């Protein structure tokens, strides 16, 4: 009899536990220069922190956050900066390598 192997979908939100991990994750996402990838990374971080907590800190509704940070989402710059700020972080610009 063969033993069944159970798998589960990888969720980065489960592994983003420290501020350093969150910063590194978002920094890597920003390097891709792909708005959809950045939105997904922000969604992962928001879920790791707790969407309700992020919603309270930003003043944005949970459903609006889920929608903006989904695969089909397209968050506004206002939403992005509100989420980044709610994490105690800020956006910055650097010259490309």
Secondary structure in CASP SS format (residue, H / E / C, confidence):
PFRMAT SS
TARGET T0000
AUTHOR 0000-0000-0000
METHOD secondary structure of the structure
MODEL  1
X C 1.00
X C 1.00
X C 1.00
X C 1.00
X C 1.00
X C 1.00
X C 1.00
X C 1.00
X C 1.00
X C 1.00
X C 1.00
X H 1.00
X H 1.00
X H 1.00
X H 1.00
X C 1.00
X C 1.00
X C 1.00
X H 1.00
X H 1.00
X H 1.00
X H 1.00
X H 1.00
X H 1.00
X H 1.00
X H 1.00
X H 1.00
X H 1.00
X H 1.00
X H 1.00
X H 1.00
X C 1.00
X C 1.00
X C 1.00
X H 1.00
X H 1.00
X H 1.00
X H 1.00
X H 1.00
X H 1.00
X H 1.00
X H 1.00
X H 1.00
X H 1.00
X H 1.00
X H 1.00
X H 1.00
X H 1.00
X H 1.00
X C 1.00
X H 1.00
X H 1.00
X H 1.00
X H 1.00
X H 1.00
X H 1.00
X H 1.00
X H 1.00
X C 1.00
X C 1.00
X C 1.00
X H 1.00
X H 1.00
X H 1.00
X H 1.00
X H 1.00
X H 1.00
X H 1.00
X C 1.00
X C 1.00
X C 1.00
X C 1.00
X C 1.00
X C 1.00
X C 1.00
X C 1.00
X H 1.00
X H 1.00
X H 1.00
X H 1.00
X H 1.00
X H 1.00
X H 1.00
X H 1.00
X H 1.00
X H 1.00
X C 1.00
X C 1.00
X C 1.00
X C 1.00
X C 1.00
X C 1.00
X C 1.00
X C 1.00
X C 1.00
X C 1.00
X C 1.00
END
